[in-house]
Amino acid sequence: MKVINHIKEIRMKRGITQVKMAEDLQITRQTINAIEKNKYNPSLELALKLIAYFDVPIEEMFYLEEEFKPKGE
């Protein structure tokens, strides 16, 4: 399963640049770029900071590419 995010869409909808977001979150623009391209999953701490920064529910920002299927199904 792969974690997919909508960070780029949310950021662009709000008119925030990668540079501004990087400054606000005290991370590099390259980190944001890698996360937005799904090349890097943020740490739990950074994921929580992103959710608070954009004030969105976790389900709006992150989801699993394949849904979890319980054993036996």
C-alpha positions as CSV (number, residue, x, y, z in Angstrom):
1,M,0.0,0.0,0.0
2,K,1.2,3.5,-0.8
3,V,0.4,6.7,1.1
4,I,-1.0,9.3,-1.3
5,N,-1.4,13.0,-0.3
6,H,-3.3,16.0,-1.6
7,I,-0.8,18.6,-0.1
8,K,0.0,20.2,-3.4
9,E,-3.7,20.6,-4.3
10,I,-4.5,22.1,-0.9
11,R,-1.5,24.4,-1.0
12,M,-2.2,25.7,-4.4
13,K,-5.9,26.2,-3.7
14,R,-4.9,28.5,-0.9
15,G,-2.3,30.3,-2.9
16,I,0.7,29.3,-0.8
17,T,4.1,28.8,-2.4
18,Q,6.4,26.0,-1.5
19,V,8.9,28.6,-0.3
20,K,6.4,30.2,2.0
21,M,5.2,26.8,3.3
22,A,8.8,25.7,3.9
23,E,9.5,28.9,5.9
24,D,6.4,28.5,8.0
25,L,7.0,24.9,8.8
26,Q,10.8,25.3,9.1
27,I,11.6,22.6,6.6
28,T,13.2,22.8,3.1
29,R,11.4,23.5,-0.1
30,Q,13.0,20.3,-1.4
31,T,11.3,18.3,1.3
32,I,7.9,19.7,0.4
33,N,8.6,19.0,-3.3
34,A,9.4,15.4,-2.5
35,I,6.4,14.9,-0.3
36,E,4.1,16.5,-2.9
37,K,5.5,14.1,-5.6
38,N,4.9,11.1,-3.3
39,K,8.6,10.4,-3.3
40,Y,8.9,10.8,0.5
41,N,6.4,10.2,3.3
42,P,6.5,12.8,6.0
43,S,7.3,11.7,9.6
44,L,4.3,11.5,11.9
45,E,5.4,14.8,13.5
46,L,5.5,16.6,10.1
47,A,2.2,15.0,9.0
48,L,0.5,16.4,12.1
49,K,2.1,19.8,11.5
50,L,0.8,19.8,7.9
51,I,-2.7,18.9,9.1
52,A,-2.6,21.7,11.7
53,Y,-1.0,24.2,9.1
54,F,-3.8,23.7,6.6
55,D,-6.5,22.9,9.3
56,V,-8.0,20.0,7.4
57,P,-9.0,16.5,8.5
58,I,-6.3,13.8,8.0
59,E,-8.6,12.0,5.5
60,E,-8.6,15.1,3.3
61,M,-4.8,15.2,3.2
62,F,-3.6,11.6,3.3
63,Y,-5.0,8.2,2.1
64,L,-3.9,4.7,1.3
65,E,-3.7,3.9,-2.4
66,E,-5.2,0.5,-1.8
67,E,-7.9,0.0,0.8
68,F,-7.1,-2.4,3.7
69,K,-8.9,-5.7,3.4
70,P,-9.2,-7.7,6.6
71,K,-8.0,-11.3,6.6
72,G,-10.5,-13.8,5.3
73,E,-12.1,-11.5,2.7
